[in-house]
Structures are given as C-alpha cells and as structure tokens.
Amino acid sequence: MLSNHLKIAFRNLLGSRLFTALNVIGLTGGMVAAVFILMWVQNELSFDGYHKKADKIARVVTHLKLSKEETWHWATTPLLLAGQIRDLPEIESVTRLNSATNLPIKVGNRKVLGENAAYVDSNWFSVFDYQIIDGSQKQFASGVRNIAMTQSRAKQLFGFENAAGQVVKIDTLDYTVAAVFKDNPANSTFQYNFLVPLSAYLANPQTLKNESSWNNFNQQTFIVLRNDADLKRVGQKLTKIISEYKRDDSGKPSSDTVLEPERLTDMHFNSEIQNADSKGDRKTNYIFLGLATVILLVACINYVNLTTARSTVRSKEIGVKKLLGAGPGHLFRQFMTESILTCLAALLISLCLIYILLPQFNNLTGKRFEITFSNPAIWAILLGTTWLSIVLTGIYPSILLSSFKPFDILRGNNILGTSNSGFRKALVVTQFTVAVVFLISTLVVWRQIKFIRERELGYDRAHTFTFRLPWGMKQKIDPATLKARLQNESSIANITVASQNIVQINSSTQGSFDWEGRPKDFNPTVSQLAVEHNFQKMFGLQLREGRWFEANRETDRSNVILNEVAVKKLNLKKPVIGRRFDFQGKKGVVIGVVKDFHFKSLREKIEPLVLFNDLSWASGIYVKAHPGKDAAAIRVVEKAWSEMVPNHPFDYKFLDDTYEKLYQTEQRTATLFNTFTITAVLISCLGLFGLATFTAERRVKEIGIRKVLGASVGAIVSLLSRDFVILVLIAIVIASPVGYYFMNSWLQGFEYRIEINWLTFTLAALVAIGIAMITVSYQSIKAALMNPVKSLKRD
C-alpha cells in the first residue's frame, strides 16, 4: 500500500512540476528562516544550562542603596566575601572571577593582544564544565604562573592546539600553558579566551592591598548550593555577613548593601545589572519565536492555497477512485504522502542552505553556532520544523480532497463552494498582512538607525582614535610624556588626555561631591569625566556660559564644569558661575556650563555630567588625525608606543567604531528584519504567482472569447489582476495598525527617536502593491497575449 501511495504521489508531483516547485521553494524559504530563528531562540533560552551543576550554581549579586530613589545593581562583590561564606552550611563551594579584559601576551618576538581574559580561582574548572583537550584542570590549579586558553587561541599563538607546556610572556612574566579547552559554546556567559589564576593577579602587593577592602566590589562570586538550600535564606545570611564587615564613612557597620544569590541560568536575563557583558531579553525571544511560526505559516499557506485551488483539476481522479471503492482514509493517506514528500524535499534543500548560510548567520548574531549530528537541540529544531510543516500543509487539504462526493464531481457541481474560495482569499490576505508588517518594520528600523547615525551629538568624533596606557603603567610613563612626544607630528591635528571615552562615559559617582545650597538628604548620581585644557577644542564642545579649564591655572585643578542637565538636576541657582562646588575631596567652584552632548547611547537620556581637571584619573589618550592622514597618524603613534611600552601590543579604536558598536543590536535587528521581509515577501509572491497561473489556466477560454469580442490586453490584465490587488489592499489596511503598534513599542526603548508618519505606511503599501502587480501581471499579460484561436481549442 505504501509503495502504491509513493508511486502515485511521485507521479502527481512530477506531473505538475511548476506548482510542486513553487511549493518546495516556498517551504524551503520558510523552513530555513524558521530554523535559524529557532536556533537563536533555543540558544538564548538555554544560556549556561549545559553545566552539570547549573541548577545548584548561583552568582552573588550586590544591591547598593544610594537613596530612596536610586539603587545600584552589581554583579560583583568584595574579594574578602568568599573567605567569610565558605563555611555556611548551605554552600558546598565558592569560586571567583575577575574580568581582565585584555592581556599583553608575547610569544617569542610576536606581541598579541589577549582579548577577553579573566582571573579565576584555582577551583574554577571543578565548578564549571569545560571540554579540556590538552593539559588538565589539576595542572592549572598547581601554580600561580599558569594559563588556560581556548583551542582557537592556542592555534593562533602556536599554530597548533596541543599547546600544554608551552610558555607565553604576560607583561614581563613567564606563564605556562596548563590547559587548552574547547571554544566556549554560543550559550555561555563566560566568553573568555584566556583564564589566569586569581592568585597571579593578587601577587602584586598593591593590588592585594586595594582588593582587601570591603568597599571594593571587583570580583564576581559564584557559590555551589546544597540541594536543599533556600535562596532567600542564603541571601539573608550573605547580607548579614557584609553588613558586619563593610563600614560606612563614620566607621559604623553599613546597612545600605544587600546581597542576593541569583541562579546561574537566570544571569543572562538580568537586565538590572549595570555594565553587564551579556544581557538577554525573554520578551525578544518570544517575539522571535512568534516570527519563526509566522514565517513558516506563510510558507505553508502557499501549499494549502495551491492544493485547494487545484482540487477541481483532480476532482475527476478522486470521483473515479471513490466509485472504485477507495475510502476517505485511503485518499487522506494518499494526499498526506504528497505533503510529506514535498516537505522532505524542502527539508533536504533547507539543510544544504543552512550549512551554506551558517557562517553568515554567525557573523550576524556574533555567536558560534554549529550543525552537528551530536547536537540533539539542532535536530529537534530541524525535525520539529519539518513535522509542523507537514501538519500545516497536509491535514486540511487532505481532509478537504478526500471529502468530495463522487456523484457531485461527475455531475460537474461546484465541489468547493464559495466558502472555500473565501478561505483561500483569507489565506492570501494573511500572507500579505505579514509581508506588509515586515515592510513597515523594516522602514521604521532603517529610519531610526539613519536618525542615530545622522543625529548631531554635540561633539566632533571624526578622524579620532583612542588607546589607553596599561593598568599600573602610569607610574612609569605619564600620559603627558607620550602626548608631548606625539603632538608635533604633521599627521596629528590634536591630542588630548581624558579618563573616559566621550562616546560612552561609564564612570559615575554619588556622595563624593557637595555644592552651595544642597539639601542634606539630596545625594544624586552624576557621571564624571577628567579632562585637560584642550579637550573642548579637540571635540568642538560648546560653552553655554563661563570658560574652560586653562593649562597653567593651578586653581582649575579643583574647579569643575557642568553640563546643562547637571545644573537643572542639582537645582543650582543663578548665577551658576562662581558657585561653590566641592568634588572628589577638592574644594572649588563652577567655572563653566557646557552645552549638553550625548555621551551614551541614544537609548538613554542625557545625564548630569561633571568635568574636572585632575589628570591623575586619566590614562586614555585621544588622537585626532588630519583628514586623509589617519593611517600615517596610527603609524607614528604605534612607533612611539613600541619604544615607550615595549611589552604591550598597541591596541587602538576609532571613536566612530565605538559609536557604531553602541547600536550593534539595532544593526542586527535591521539586518534580521530585512532578511525576514525579503523571505516573507518572496514566499507570498510565490503563492500569488501560483494562484495567478492557475487562475489564468482555468479562465483561458473566457479570455479567448473576450478577445474575440474585442477586449483589449489592458482590460484582460485588469480583469485578472483586480481580485488579487483588492486582497493586497485589504492586507495593507489590516497590517498598518499592527505594524504601528509593534514598531511604536520598539521605539519606546529609545529616549531619542523618530516619529512614525504616514509616509512609512504609504511607502510600504506602494511596495506591496507594486510587488503584487509585478507578480500577477506576468501571468495576466501572458494569458492576454495568447492567440484566442488556440485558447478556444484548449480542453
């Protein structure tokens, strides 16, 4: 029986090659898009869950209450906390991590920047799971001067992966490669390429002294809980411990700090943590899950529409089979076989395309996905998508076709009726509603990104790159010394020193400043930036009133400049200039008010900012090159760097690149929407093309008669296209409010954003109508140009 079903199915599919091809192509596009989206969603929802102890591991989170209105949330704790909590009965073990960002690595004479490095406790590998391919975790824990690295970094440094026992130089010290582990999976929070013992970081007496303070929160602390541990109770005990040891300014036990254990699998979705490296959004995951389903549904609609529309062609076949004794079950299995074969063909093509497109998808998402036979999640997604496609494309058409009554068929009655025609029209409207929503979304995202790129930020970042002196290097080399070496170079227009990157100032303070007229209970948070006398000129900042810092004016070492938001937030009374303002232990006055400029993402409001002239805070050097001489400026700086900082590789970043990185998520969103839009529109067009082709074939004699009676080509094209265009117009009416709702919600995430105007909907509508007309007109014109004599002779 099965072989007979397969034989008939192949015969029917090959007999209608055009419609089979349209179905397979549409399903392939939908399945590829759905699989990629589901891979991303599955990766997000499974973050850090692959560790064997994932359900027992928790990160200790700090909540520091600054005032009634403001609380800071950190992923870090004091170094000393681990020693005080090891003996708690609910805790099995404790381990710590300190992000080192980059390491200056030297292999032979080659200097390499060791990006994404961290210092960890010696028991790190016994708490978290890594696939060690060379060396061992025991070897890593055996000494201070050891290092572990990913296999890709081992290959980069040495040319081979089995690098255990090799020696690298970090700064001026030799480290032995003790372990090489497989590259971090895409669903890991710990995307560190290099791991170094925390004891090596603390070997510096000054570093150990700084870290041995309960007021320094620099370490991430992870605890392994016993199975019966109560998180709330553990949090209360942790808070009690830090309250005993941490002191306020008067020396009394602090009551402003709360410690909370957070499940390892919840870390990725904690949006409260400030300056977190990895932040997920459950809402976004569910949205993308819905998008995958919608795109797959659009692809399946093509199959349902074409199959039901062509049912009249197969009606006689069904009638004869039923008269010969075939039951509904037999016919249902026959049509389901055709659906399964179509979906399996789409699956095979999809697999090939997924393999081909996977590198581009990895570049887009910034992750490292792999399609392997040993990954059950990937195969669950592939097979689940195929199964859903079979259900969506097979069940309704199979039930419909197998339900035809043989005598109605042979009598030539209308076996489908008007309700089925209405159902097909509803499916077309659904397809184009989805396509138009995607078009609206694409236009809004594109306009917002264009707005971000073109918005006047209040400063000039063109042709400017930055680099920082290594931590602890300021005692040996002052930034001013390096600046003096470079400022007379012909390729350099200007050079200045500052504590933070003007594109993204992350440093803030609360309680370390006072001003004339401050209410005693008012302790706001302000951002802070240490600058020098030429900072304003280099970046083109505008003063609202007062003056900038002067180079040789000693009193300016204690004075400050505020932005306009700070003046309003601190409620400074006029005249602002000359008003007392004590900052970071120095007594000074306000000497200037700078016009507000954006020093963070446009997602955030401009915050209060205090600029001060204390270069002991500053180790960042900013170089503005003359237009067209960027490369020459980089070369002269690199030469000076290699002479003055010989043990560290030169690492620089253009401010334009830093600014673009702020909106990396938006760029990826734009690319994804573009991809989804193209996919949804193409799939919808395939279905429309198929229906137009079938309609033209069914009305070929009518067209011939109309031409004989004098109908023009334009009139016939209009006749055949009118119904489809009406359906597209209905889709536009439905899609417009839906698209507005979703994109207006998305724009609420930006403090500075565009307004969605009628032009967006007009353009989306014109594009949709234009695409639909082009798709339908091809078959309509072809039918209209056919010789009427041939049309009338066709069966």
N, C-alpha and C positions, 0 to 999 in steps of 0.2 A: 504493500500500500504506500509506504513512504517513498519508494523508488518511483512509483507512478506519479505521486504528488510532485516530486522533484523534476521529473521529466516534463510534465505539463507546465510547471512553473517556469522552467528554463525556456520552454518554447514560447510561452506568453511574454516573458520579459524580453527575449530577443526579437519577438515579432513586433514589439512597439519600442524600438531602440531609443527614439527621441525622448519619449516620456520616461523610460527607465533611466536614461542618462540624467534627465532633469531631477528625478527623484534621488538618485545616488549622489549627484553633485550637491544638491541642497542638504541632504542628510550629512554628507561628509563635512560641509562647512559648519553646520550646527554642532556636530559631534566634536570637531577639532576645537572650536571655541569653548564648548561646554567643558571638555576635558581639561584644557588649560586653566579655565576659571576655577574648576573644582580642585585641581592640583594646588592652586594658590590658597583656596579656602581651607582645604584639608591641612595644608602646611601651617596656616595661621592657628587653626583650632587645636593642633597637636603640639604647639610650642613647648619644648622642654619635657614633653611627656615620655620621651624614649628612655630616660634614665630609670634604672631598675628601682631606685628609691624615691622616684618622683613624688609619690603620694605621701612620703614622710619628710621630704626636704622643705624647709621654709627659709625665706630671706627675712632678716630683721630690718624693718622699715622704721625710720625716725619721723615723728611729727613734732616739730618745734613751733610752739605757740608764741607768736610775736606780740599779738594784741588781740582784742576781741574780734577784730575784723579779718585778721590775717594769720595764717599758719603755713609754715614751710614743710614740705614733704620730701624727705631724702631717702635714697636707697643705701646710704652709708651710715656707719656708726663709729664710735671711738675704737681705736686699736685695742685698748685695755678691756673692752667689754668681754671678749672671748674668754679671757682668763677667769672672769668672775662668774660665768654662766655654765662652764663645763660640768660642774658638779650638780646642776639641777636635776632632780630625778626624772623629769620628762624628756631630757635631752640625752641622746646617745653619743653624739659627737658634734664638733664645731669646726668650721673651716672658714678662711677669709680670702678676699680678693681685693687687690688694689690696681686699678687700671693705670698702666704706664704710658698708654697711647702709642709712643714710638720709641724704639731702641736704636742707638747708633752702633750698628754691627759692622765689624771689619773681618773679612776672610782673606787672609794673605794681604795683598795690597788693594783689594777691592772694598770700597765702602758702600754699605747698603743700609737703607732706612728700614728698620724692622717695624713695620706698621702693625697696629692692633696687638699690642703686647700687654701682659698683666703679670703682677706678682701674686703668687698664691702660696698658701700654707702647704707643708710637705704632705699632708693627708688629702690634698685636693682630688687626686685620682682614685682614692678609695671611697669618696663620697659621690663623685660624678663619673659617668661612664664615657670612656674614650677608647677607640679601637687602636691600640698601640701596635704598630707594625715593625718597630725596631727599638731596642732598648727595653726598659721596664719602668714601672712606677716606683719600684723599690730603689732602682738606681737613681731616679730623680730625687727621691727623698733622702738619699745617702749623704748629701753635702750641700754647701752653700752655693758654690760656683758651678751649678748645673743649669741646663736649659732644655726645655722640651719645645718641639715645633711641629707644625703640620707637614705632611708629606710634600705638599706643593712648595712650601718654603724651603724644605730640605733640598728639593731638586733644584730650586732657584739658586741656592747658596753653593751647593756642592756638585750639582749635575747628576745626583743620584739620591734615592730615597733612604737607603740603608746607611744613615749618617751617624748612628750612635758611636760615640767615641771620638768624633771629630771635635776640633777646637775652634771657637769663634772668640773674637775680642769685642767686648762691650765697653765702650769708653776706653779705659786703659787696662782693663782686667780680662783675663782669660776665663772662658766658660766652656765646659764640656757638654756636648750634646748627649743627654742621658736618655731621651725618649723621642721617638717620632710617631705621631699619631695621625690617623686618617683625617682628612679635611673635615671641618665642622659641618654637620648637616644643616640644611636650609632652615629647619625649625628649631635652631638652637639660639638662645640669647647670648651665649658665650662664643662670639665670633672672634676669638683671639688666635692669632697665628703663632705667637710665642708666649710661653709660660716660664717664669723665672721664680725661684724660691723667694718667699717674702723675707726670709732671713737675710738674703743678699741686699734687699732694699733697706733693711734696718741695720745693716752692718756699719753704715755711716753714723757716727755718734751724734751728729747734729740732727740727722733725720730721726733717730730713735728718741732723742730728747723732745723734738717737736711732736712726734706721734704719741708720746707718753703723757698726753694731756686729755682729760675727759671732755675738753671743749673743742677738740679737733676731730671732726667727723669725716674720715677719709677712707675707711675700709668697708667693703661690703661683707657682712657677716651672715653665714649660712649655717643653719642648725639642722641636724637629723633628729627628728622627734620619735619617741616611742609610739607604738601603735595606739595606745590608749590615751595619748596626750590630748589635753583640751587647749586649743589655740588661745582662747580668751584668757584662760588662767595663766598660760605661759606668758602672754603679753603683760599681764599684771605683775608677774614676778620680774620680768625684764625691766619694766618701768620702775619698779621699786628699787632695783639694783642701781640703775643710772641716776635715780633721784638721790641716792645715798652718796654717790661719788662725784657727780657733776655739781659744780658750785656756781652761784651767781656772782655778780660784781662785788657784793658785800661779803662773800665767803660763806654764805648760808647754802644748805642743800637746795638744788634747783627743783622747781615744780613745773617748769614750762615744757618738759620733754616727755613724750610718750613713745614707747617702743612697741611695735606690733609685728608678730610673725606673719608672714604672707606666704601662702602656698607657692611652690616653685612654678606650678602650671598656671598661676594667676598673674605672674610677674609681667608677662608680655602685654597684658591688657590693663595694667595700672597706669592710667593717664594722669594721675596726680603727681607722680614722681617728677621732680624738676630736673631738666637736662638729661633725661634718660636716653640711652643709646637706642633702645628698641621699644617702640610703642605700637601696640595693636589696637584695633577698634572692632569690637564684636558687631556693632551695627553695620560697619562696612562689609564684614564677612557675610552677614545675612543678605545685604543688598546684592553682593556679587553672586551669592547662591541663587537668589531670585533671577538675576540676569542670565545665569547659565541655563536655568529652567526655561526662561522666556525664549532665549535664542534657539534652544533645542525644540521648543514648542513651535516656533515659527517655521523651522525646517520640517517638522512633522506635518504641519498644516498643508504644505505643498503636496505631500504624498496623499493625504486624505482628500484634498480638493481634486487632484487629478484623477485619483482612483474612482471617486464617486461620480465625477463628471463623465468619465469614460465608461461608466457602468452600462449605459444604453448600448454601447458597442458590443458588450459581452452579454447582453441580456438574452439573445437567442441561444448562446452557448449554455447559459445557466438553465433556460427553459427546457432545452433538449435533455440535459443531464438529469433534471428533476423528473421528466417524463420517463426516462430510462431507469429510474429508481434511486437516484442519488438523493440522500437526505441532507437536511441543513447542516448536520455535523460534518458530513463528508466535504461539503462545499466550504464550510468555515475553515476546515483544516487546509484545504487547497489554497485559499486566499491568504491564510496566515503563513503558509510556506513561502508564497511570493514575497510577503512582507519581510519574513526572516531572512531570505536570500538577499533582498535589497539592502537590509540593514547590515548584514555581514559583509557585503561588498563595500558598503560605506565604511565599516569598521577597518577593513584591511587597508583601504586608501587613507583613512584617518591616521592609522598607525604610522604609515610612511611619512605623511605630512608632519605628524607630531615629532618624529625623530629629526626631520629636516629643520623644522622651525624651533626646536627646543633651545638651541644656542641664542637665537634672537629673543625668545621668551625670557631666558635667564638674564640677558643684558637689560631687558626692560624692567624686570622685577628686582634686579640686583641680588638675586639668590642663585643657588646652585641646585637645580632640580635634575634628577636622573631617572631615566626609564630603564628599570632592571627587572628581570624575571623574579628576583628575590624580594621585591618590594610589594607586599600584599596590598598596600593602600592604593598604589597606582593601578593595579589590576582590578581592584574593587571599583575604582572610578571608571575605568575603560568598560568593564563588563556591565556595571550598573547603568552607564550611559547607553550602551547598546540595548540592554533589556528595556529601559524606559522608552527608547526609540521604537522598539518592536511593539510594545504595548500601545503607544500613542498612534502609531501608523497602522497597526494591524487589526485591532479589535473592532473598531467602529466600521471600517469598510468591509471587513469580513462578515460581520453580522448583517450589514445592510444588503450586501450582494447575495448572501445565502438565504435571505428572507423573501426574495422575489417569488411571486406566484406564477407558475408556468403558463396558465391559461391567459392571464393578463398580458404576459410577454408576447405570446403567439397571436393574440388579438390586436397587438400594437397599441395597447393602452399606455398612458403615461405612468410608467412604473415608479418614477421618482417623486412626482408631485411637486407642488410649489414649496412645500416646507423644506425639502432637501435643497432646492435651489436657494432658498433663503439662508439655509445653514452654510452653504458654500460661500455665499456673499458675506456672511458674518465672519467666516474664517479669513477671507481676503481683507476685510476691514481690520481684523485683529492683527494680521501681519503688518499692514501698513501703519497701523497705530503705533506698534512697537518701533518700526523704522523711523517714523516721524519724531517720536520721543527721543530716539537716539540722535537724530539730526539736530533737534533743539538743544540737547545736552552738549553735543559737540560744539555747536556755535557759541553757547554760553561759556563753556570751559575755555575755548580759544580766545574769546573776548576778554575773559578775566586774566588769562596769562599774558595777553598782549597789554592789558592795563597794568599789570605788575611790572612788566619789562619797561614800559614807557613812562611810568609814573615818576614825577620829579621827587627824589628822595631828600633833597635839601643839602646834598653834598656831591662832590665830583669824585668818582672812583675810577675814571678812565686811566688806562696805562699804569695802574698801580699794583704792585705786588708786595707781599709781606713775608717775613721769616722771623723766627724767634731764636734768641740765644738759648742754648740748652740749660736745663734746670741746674742751678748751682754754678753756672759759668760766669755770672756777673761779678763774682769776687775776683776772677782772673782777668776778664775782659769787660770793660764797661761799654754799654751800647753807644755812648757818646764817642768813644775811641774809634769804633767801627764806622760810625757816621762821619767823623772827621776824615777818615781815610777815603770815603766814597763821594763826599758832597761836591768835589771839584771835577768829577768825571764828566766829560762832554755829553755822554748819553743820558745822564741823570738830570732831570729838571728840578727835583726837590726830594728831600729825605727827612723823615721825622721819626720820633720815638714815642710809643704810647703803650699803655698797659693792656688794651683790648683792641680787637678788630672792630673798626667802626661799622662794619656791615652787621655784626652780631655781637653786641655787648652783653655778656652773661654775668658780669660781676655786679653784685648789689649789696647793700648794707642797710642795717636797721639798728637804731640806738647808738650809733657811733658819731652822731652829729647833733648840734644844737644851734638855735638861732634866736634872735631877738623877737620876743613875742610868742614863743612856742608854748602852747598849753602843756601842762605837766603830763597829762595822760595821752598825748598825741605822739606816737612813735611810728611814723610811716616808713615804708621801704623805698629807697631810691637806688637807681643804677649809678655806677661810678666809673669814671674814666680818667686816668692820669695821662696828661698831655704836656707838650712843651710849647715854646713860643711860636713856632711856625706851623703848628697843626692846623690852625684856622685857614691860613693862606693856602696850604697844600690841598686841603679838601674843599675850599671855597665856602666855608661856613659863613653865615650872615649874622651880624650882631644886631639885636633889637635896640639895645642901649648899652652904655658903658664902653669898656675896652677889653682887649685880650691880654693875656699874660705877656710880660716883657722879658727879654732874655737876661738882662743883668739886674733885674729888680728883685732884691732879696726878699722883700715883704710879700711878693707874689707866691713864694713857697708856701704861704699859709692862706692865701686868698682863694676864692672859688668863683666859678662862672656857672650859672644855672640855665637850663632851658626854660621855655615859656611854661611848659606843663608843671615843672617844679615850682615856679613862682605861684601858680594857681593852687597846686596841691598843698603847698606849705602855708598858703594864705599870707604871703609876705605883703605888708603894707607899703605903699609908695611913700617916699622914694625907695626903690629896692637897692639901688647902687649906694654902697657905703654902709649897708645894714650889717650888723654883726652876724657872722656865720662861723661857728667852730666845727671843724671837720677832721676826723681821724686824729684827734688829740692835739690839733693845732688851732690856735685862735686867729681868725682872720675876718675878712669882710667880703661881701659880694661886690665884685668889680665889673661884672658884665652879665647880660642876659642874651643868650644865643637863640636865634630863631629855631623852632622845633625842626628836627630832621629825624628820619626813620633809621633807627639803629637796631631794629629787629625785623622779623617777618611782618608783612602787611596783614597777617592774621591777628596781630596784636596791636593794641593801642599804643601810641607813643607814651612812654612812662616818664616820670620825673628823672632828670639826669643832673649829676653834679660833676663838673670837670674841675680837676685840681692839678697843681703844678709840682708834683712830687715824683721825680723820675726814679726814685728807689723802688717804686712799684712797677716800673716799666722795663720789659725785656723784648717787646715786639718792635721791629724796625720796618718802616713802610717807605717804599721807594717808588717815586713817580718818574717814569721814563719819558723822554721827549717822544712825540708821535713818530712812529716808524722806527724807533730805536729800542724797542722792548728787548729784543734778543741781545743787543750789544750791552744793555744795562744789566741783564742777567749774567752775562759772561764776566763783566768786571766785578760784580758782587760775588760771584762764585769763586773767582780768583782770590779776592781778599779773604773770603771765608776759609778757603783751603789753607791759606797761610796762617790765619789767626786762630782757627778752630780745626786743626788738622785731623782730629779723631772722630769727627762727626760729619756725616754726609749733609750736603746742602739741600734743604727742603724749603721750597717757596710755593706760594699760592697767590694767584691774581685775585683781586677783590671781586672782579666780575664772576669768576668761577665760584667763589664763596657765596655770592649773592644768588647765583643760579641754583646752588645746592640747597638753599633755603626752601626752594619751591620744587624740589625733586619729586615730591609726592604729587604735586599738581601736574608736573610734566608727564609723569607716568599715567595719571588719570586721563590726561588729554590723549595720550597715545592709545590707551585702552579703549576710550570712548570712540576714537577714530576707527580702531580695529573692529569694535562691536558694531559700529554704524555701517561700515562697509559690508561686514558679514550679513547683518540683518537686511540691508537694502538689496544686496545681491541675491540672497535667498528669496526675498519677497518678489524680486524681479523674475527669478526663475519660475516661481509659481504663476505669476501673472503671464509670463511668456507661454507657459504650457497651456493655461486656460485660454489665452487668445488664439493659440494654434488650434486647439480643439474646437473652439467656437467657430473659427473660420472654416474648419473642415466640415462641421455639421451644417453650416449655412451656405455651403458653396453653390448649391443650386439656386437658393434665394438670391445670392449675389449675381449669378448669371442672368436670372430673369430681370433683376433691377437694371443691369447694364443694357440688356436688350431693349428695355423700356425707356432708356435714355439717362439713367442715373450716372452722375459724374464720379470720378475716382475719389474726389474730396468728400462727396456725400456718403459714399460707401465707407470710407475710412472713418468718418464721423459717426456713422451708424454702429460700426463695430467697436469703436473706442469709447462711445458715450457712457455705457454702463460701467466700464472699468474706472473711468475718470470720476464718476459720481461716487463710487466706492472709496476712492482715494480721498475725495473731498470730505466724505463722512469721517474717514480715519483722521484727517487733519483737525477737524472740529473736536473729536474726542481727545486726540493727542495733545493739543495745545494746553489745556488746563493741567493735564497730568504732567507734562514736561515743565510747565511753570512751577508747579508745586515742588517737584523734586529738585530742580535747579535753584529755586529760591532758598530751599533748605540748605543746599550745599553752599551757597554764597554766604549764608549766615555765619559760617566759620571764619570769614574774613572781616576784620574791622573796617577795611578799606576795599570797596568792591564796586562793580558796575551795577547799573540798573537794567533789568530785563525789559526791553522795549518791544514795540510791535514789529520793528524791522526784523527781529530774530525769528518771530513766527512767520512773517511774510516770506523771508528767505527760505526757511525750512519747507514751507508749503510749496513755493515755486520749484525748489529742487525735487521734492517728492512728485509733484505733478509732471515735471519735465522728465524725470526718470520713468515714470509710469507711461507717459505718452510715447517715449522712445521705444520702450519695451513692447507696447501693444501695437504701435504703428507699423513696426516691421511686418508683422503677420497680416495686419489690416491692408497695408499697401500691396503686399504680395497677393493677397486674395483679390483685391480690387483690380489689379493689373492682369489677372488671369483671363484668357480668352473665354468669353461667355459660351461659345460652342462647346469647348472642352468641359466647362463647368456643368452644362446641362446634360452631357453624355455620361458623367460620372455616376456610379451606382450610389 
